[in-house]
């Protein structure tokens, strides 16, 4: 599944859940205005999220370097970048 397909599927699922929420809350006797206010809060998504990922790529880098050395297909060496604290 492509990223676009996954995103579209997520958006459709979220919209369906929102409609179910609105229908259930209305059926339970809450006013349409109250339901809309709560649905907006519950189903709100932040516009973006910033995060930092720290990954231990050392084993993968070693495997790639071993493959390159064994096959002689490339003279380049992987660059792991600056060391990170452990």
Steps between C-alpha positions, in 0.01 A plus 500: 500500500640838405528785749221684316272195512571455871433868565176489303388186684580662836306816408199294388507293819525813714207661315293183548582489872411868533160437340440203731594717800260776390220251436543326835524822699195647327306178561601521867323835523782753473430815302645531150709800612646308796576201283672713236719674761610168649551335161724790395711450814513121492579469130734798466842420356807713553628658177842346551715318751875535536698211645853376531583137433810345649576172327781251553607451138845367582419133430343587164794720402740220588305251290498736202873566536566124517291445188682775312837362602406141413355576159735773389203659324568843641797683639286736708474463874192579705498821698333472837530873562584655832503276803200524725503466876416161644 
